[in-house]
Amino acid sequence: MKDMIKTLHPEKKQGVNISRDKYEIIRKAIMSELRTNKEMTFMKLSRAVEKEVRGKFDGSVMWYVTTVKLDLEARGEIKRVPNSRPQLVRLAR
C-alpha cells in the first residue's frame, strides 16, 4: 500500500487520507511561495503552486492545495491573516 498521510483541519473537521508524495510536492510548493512572497491571497497562492507543479503532478492541484493548506494551518505552519478579504495566508513563523 502507498505511504499515506491523514490530513488535519484547523476547525477539527474530519481530515482525509492522501498520498504522502503528493502531500510533500504541494507542501513544498506552498512553503516556497510563501517564503518568497511573505503573504498571498489564497487564489494567487493556488495559481502559483499550479504553475510550479505543472507537468509533475497528477490530480486536481486546486483540491490538493486546499487540503494541504488547511493541514498546514492546523499544524501551525501557516496562518490566515485575520479579517482579510479575499483570504490572505502567510507563514506562521
Secondary structure in CASP SS format (residue, H / E / C, confidence):
PFRMAT SS
TARGET T0000
AUTHOR 0000-0000-0000
METHOD secondary structure of the structure
MODEL  1
M C 1.00
K C 1.00
D C 1.00
M E 1.00
I E 1.00
K E 1.00
T C 1.00
L C 1.00
H C 1.00
P C 1.00
E C 1.00
K C 1.00
K C 1.00
Q C 1.00
G C 1.00
V C 1.00
N E 1.00
I E 1.00
S E 1.00
R H 1.00
D H 1.00
K H 1.00
Y H 1.00
E H 1.00
I H 1.00
I H 1.00
R H 1.00
K H 1.00
A H 1.00
I H 1.00
M H 1.00
S H 1.00
E H 1.00
L H 1.00
R H 1.00
T H 1.00
N H 1.00
K C 1.00
E E 1.00
M E 1.00
T E 1.00
F H 1.00
M H 1.00
K H 1.00
L H 1.00
S H 1.00
R H 1.00
A H 1.00
V H 1.00
E H 1.00
K H 1.00
E H 1.00
V H 1.00
R C 1.00
G C 1.00
K C 1.00
F C 1.00
D C 1.00
G C 1.00
S C 1.00
V H 1.00
M H 1.00
W H 1.00
Y H 1.00
V H 1.00
T H 1.00
T H 1.00
V H 1.00
K H 1.00
L H 1.00
D H 1.00
L H 1.00
E H 1.00
A H 1.00
R C 1.00
G C 1.00
E C 1.00
I E 1.00
K E 1.00
R E 1.00
V C 1.00
P C 1.00
N C 1.00
S C 1.00
R C 1.00
P C 1.00
Q C 1.00
L E 1.00
V E 1.00
R E 1.00
L E 1.00
A C 1.00
R C 1.00
END
